Amino acid sequence: MKKVLISLACALLMLTSTVVRSQTFTNYNDSLSGLANNYVCGGVAIDGNNNKWFGTATGVSKFDDVTWTTYTTTNGLIDNYIKCITVDTANNVWVGTMSGVSKFNGSIWTNYTTTDGLVDNDVSYIYADKSGSVWFATSYGLSQFDGSSWSSYTTTDGLSSDVIKYISEDAAGNIWICTELGGYSKFDLTNFTNFTIATMDSLASDITFAVAVDASFTQWVGTWSGISKINSSGVWVDNIRYSDGVYNNFIRDLKIGTDGDLWVACFADYNGDGGISRYNGTTWASWSTPEGLADKQVIRLALDNFDNVWVATGNGVSKMSASYSIGDVKDQSTLQISPNPASDVVCVKTEVAADIIRILDMKGQLLIEKIPASNQETISIDELSAGLYVLQCVFNDHVSSIKLVVK
């Protein structure tokens, strides 16, 4: 009977179907991992090596998918209570606190305050642009550091409000700034253009907390009353609220994935309810604690190099991993595995090294994920039960998949 089952499984290697994304959760907290503190008040950032950096109430934690490392004032950090975190184009980690900002170059921390040129020491958001400049949001205006000199901007320079909450950038290099009560602004590095209810009466709210500009230069503006969609000409298109499918109207963060999907972090202070939503251009999907999210207090989110979504919450960190329904065996000529059927290990060989190797069950749940060191990799499968699985190699421009039989 066993031979029959294995023969049947091998025959299934010839089957084809399609690939569809869904989501599974892995949660991390200070008791079960190495996170410095469960209150991840400073959010999450991803560096160029796909390391994850978390700003917590008691320091900065780094996670390389295996090992956790924590940094505090004893290591040179200016303050242990982190309000925001980002990574610049040179892979420096920037941390904002109520006492100024700290930059980590991988070896040492360097601290900056108003003495150096920062407009205010209480920094609520940091953004690193494509040119290498770093931007700092405070309640007294906006600061920019280009690596050698500081510049600051306030309402006297054209900003609609000095209370800055969020900063992002579009593909043309324009800087987008969200303010509290002053709507949002576009800065072309020379002039500010402000968007408020007074200039655009359909804007959901002048209390803006996040903005993302997609590849078509459509603006998605997160407010305290839903998301406003504005086209590339600056014309209001729609307001999207709970009734349309987003988790709730209190938008905390917005990010656009490499596939163009819009990811939304929501949290309402007044009833402590929050979650994550995704818009794929047609439909909305949402997740919260019943689906596996670590906590309803969603603070920030970030997408890593493999489009996993990392969510900073008030009670730890959630990783939302892409999983797949079983699909067409793609480009199998570039992928060889042996033995197949296998029991303890499987050897994977590709023409060039894959970015990542995954093993999925037949429901599409991600079971094993590994970054290969070369084009030949050995993967332990001794924890997998006997059955049929899919092994995928993810490359920059395609995915190669093959069915794997575990005996």
N, C-alpha and C positions, 0 to 999 in steps of 0.2 A: 504493500500500500504506500509506503514511504517513497519508493521509486516512482510510483504513479504520480504522487503529488509533486515531486521534484520535476518530473517530465512535464507535467501540466504547467508548473510555474515557468519552466524554461520556454514552453510554447508561448506563454504570455509575453515573453520578451519582444515578440513581433507585433504586439498590439499597439495601436496609436490612439491618442485623444488630444485634449487641449489643456492649457495651463492657465489657472485662475488663482489670483492672490487672495489669501485671507489673513488672519492674524492670530498669533498665540502669544502668551505673556510669560516672562520670567521676571521675578521681583527680587530686589536686593535691599537689605537693611543692615543696620549696624550690628545686630546680633547674629545674623546668618551670613554676613559677608564682612568686608572691611570698610564699609562706608563710615565716614567719621561721625555722622549724625543723621538721624532719619528725617530731620527737617531740612530739606534740600532747597532752602530759601533763595539761593543764588542761581539756581537753574543748572543747565548742562551744556557743555560744548564738546565738539569733536575735533581732534587735531589731525594733521596730515598723515599720521601713522595709524589712524583709526582708534587711538586711545580716547577714552571718555573721561571728561573732567567735570566734577560736580562741586558746586559751591554750597556748603552747608552752614549750619549755625555755629559749628566749632572747627572750621577749617575747610581746606580744599582736598578732595579725594580724587585720585587718578585710578582708572581701571583699564588694564590692557587686555581684557577678556580672560585673564588668568589670575593676575596679581593685583592687589589693591595697595596703594601708597597714599599716605595722608601728609599734608603740609599745614603747619600752623605758624604762629608768631615765633616759635622757637627755631623755625627754619628760615625766618626772614620775612614772612608775610606781615603786612602792615596791621591787619586786624583779623581776628578769627571768625567774625560774623560776616558772611559773604552775601552781598546783595545781587551780584551779577558776575558772569564769567564769559569769556570768548577766547578765540585763538586767531592770531593774525597770519598773514601770508608767509611770514618767516617761521611759523610754528611756535611763536612765543605765546604763552598763556597770560591773559590779562584778567585781573580780578578787581571788582569794585566793592568798596566797603563804605561805612560811614566816616572813615578816617582817611580816605584817599584811595589810591589804586596801587596795585602791585603787578609787576611784570616778571614772569618766570621764563628764562631762556633755556631751561633744561638743567641748569647747574645752580644759578643764583637768582634770588629775588631782588628786584630793584623797585623802590617805592617812590611815588610821586604825590605831591599835595599842591595846595594853592601856592605854596612857596615856589614851586617849579613852573606854575602857569595854569594849573587846573582852575576852572571857574569856581568850583566849590568842592569840598572834600567828600560830601555825601553823594555818592555816584550810584544811580539806580539802574543803569543799563550801559553796556559797552558794545560797540560794533566796530569790526575791523574791515575796511573796504579793500577792493581789489588792487588799489594802487599802493597799499601798504600803510595808509594812514589809519589811526585809531580814533574813534569818536566816543565821547562820554556824555551821557545824559545826567543832568542834575536838576534841582528845583530852582536854580538861578541861571539857567542857560545851558548852552551846548559848547563843549570843548573839543578841539581837534589836535592830535599830536602826530606829526609826520616823521618822527624819529629823531628830529633835532630841534624843532621849534613848536611852540604852542600857539593856537589861535582860539578865541572864544567868540561866541555869537549870542546875542540876546534880542529882546524886542526892539532895541534901538537899531539893530542891523536888519530888521525885517521879519523876525520870527513872530508868530501870532501869540505865543506865550513863552515864558521862561521856564515853565514847569514841564520838563521833557520826560517822557515815559518810555520811548522806544525809538530805535534807529534801524533803518535797513537801506538797501541799495538796489537800483535796477541795472539792467544789462548795459545801459548807456553811461553808467557811473554817476547818475543823479542820487543824492542822498535824500531819504524820506524820513520824516521826523514826526512822531506822534506826541501830542501834548495833552495835558489835562485842562479841559474847558476851552482850549484854543483850536480845536480841530487838528488837522495835520498839515504838514508843510513839505514842499519839494524844494531842495537846494541844489542848484546846478553848479555849485562852487563859486558862483558870482552873485546870484540873486535868489531870494526866497519867493515862492508862490504859495499862498496860504489857501486852504480849503476848509470852510466852516459852514455852519447852517446858514449864516448870513450870505455867503457867496454861492452856496449850493443847498437850497432849502430842503432837499430830500435826504441829506446826510443823516444817518441814523442818530448820531449824537456828536456833540463837540468834545465829549470825553472819549479820547481815542487811546488805545493801549497797545495796538500792534498793527503793522502794515506789511503786506507782501506784494511785490509787483512781478507778475508772471512774464513768460517769454513774449507774449503779445502786448506787453506793457499795460495790461489791465491791472488796476489797483484793487486790492482786497483790504479793506480797512476794518479792523476789529475795534468795536466800541463797547460801551456799557449797555448798548441797546441793540446788539446784533452786529452783523457784518454788512458794510456797504460795498457794493461793486461799482467801480468807476472805470470807464473805458479809457483808451490811450489818449483820447482828445480831452480828457478831464470832464466828461459828461456822465452824470449819475445814470446807472443802469437799473439797480435793484437794491433792496435791503433784504437780507436773509436772516431769518430769526428761527426760534425754536419751532414754530409752526411749519417751517419749511424743511426742517430735518436736522439742523445743527443742534448739539446737545442742549445748550441753553444760550441765553443772550449775552452772558457776561464773558467776553472774549479776553483771554490772557496772552495768547501767543498765536502766531500764524507762520507756517513754513510751507514751501512748495518743494515737492520731491522731484527727483530726476525724471519721473514719468509724468510730471505735470499735475499730480494730485495735490490738492490743498489740504493741509493738516491743521487742525484747530484745537487749541487748548482752551477749555472753558472752566470757570469756577465762580460761583455766586457766593459772596461773603454772607449775605443775609440769611441763607438757609444751609450753608455748608455743602452745597451740591455742585459737583463738577465731573467732567469726563473729557474724552477725546473724540473728535469727529474727523471724518475724511470725506472730501468731495472729489469725485473722479470726473467731474465735468457733466455728469448726468444725474447721479444719485448720491445721497448722503448715507453714511454709516457711522454709528457711534458706539463707544465702549466706556464702561465705568467699572466700579468695583464688582458688580455681579459677573462681569465677563473676565475678571482677573486683574484689573488695574489695582496698584498698591494702595491708593487712597483717592478719595474724592477731591481733596485739595490739590488741584493740578496747578503747577506754578509755571513751568516752561517745558518746551520740548525741543528736540534736535534729531536730525536724521544722519545716520552714520554712512560710511562709504558703501554699504550694501543695502541701503534704504531701510534698515531697521530703525524704528522710532524709539527714542529714549525719552522717558517722561519723568521729570522731576516733580515730586509731590511732597506733601506735608508729612508723609510717613514712609519714606524710602523712594526707591527708583524702580520704574517698570521699563523693561525692554519689550517692545512689541515686534516680534519676529515675523517676517513674511513666511507664510506656508502656502502650499500649492495643492490643487487637485491634480491628479496624475494626468500627464499630457503627452503630446506627441514626442517621440524619441527624436531629438533634434541633433543634426550634425554628428551622428554617432561615429563617423570616420575619424574624428579627432580625439576619441575617447576609448581607451581600452581598460578593462578591469579583469583581474584574475586573483584567485580562482573564482569561478561563478558556476555553480553554487559555492558559497564560502561559509566558514564557521567562526573562526576567531579573528582573522584579519582579511582585508581586501587590499590589493595593490592597484593603484590608479596611475595610469600613464596617459599623458596628453602631449601634443606636439610642442606646446609652450606651457609654462606654468599658469594654472588657473588662478583667478583672484581669490576664489573660495570654492570649497567642495562641501556639498550638503548631502545628507542621506535623509529621505523622507519616507514616512509610511504611506500606505495606499490611500489614506484619507487626506494626505497632503501635510500632515503635521511634521514640523522640523524636529528631527531626533539627534542628528550629529551635524556639527558645522566646524570646519577646519580651514585655516589659511595655509596652503601648501608652501613648502620652502623651495620646491623645484617642480619640474614637470613629471616627476615620479614620486608618489607619496603612498605610504602605508597607513591605513586607518584601522584602528581596533574596532571590531564589531561584536566583541564577546558579550556585550550586554543586550544585544538585540535578540528577540525571540525568533524562532524559525518562522519563515514566511517570505513574502514578496515585498520588496522595497524599490525605491527609485534613487539612484545616485546621480547627482547633478554637478557639473563643473561650470562655474560662472566665469565668463571672460568679459572683457571690456565691451565687446559688441555682440555677444551671443551667449546662449546657454546650451551646453551639450548634456544630454540625459540618457541614461540606460537603466534597464531594470536589473535589480540585484536580487538573487535568491540567497537567503540565509538558511542553512540547514542545521 
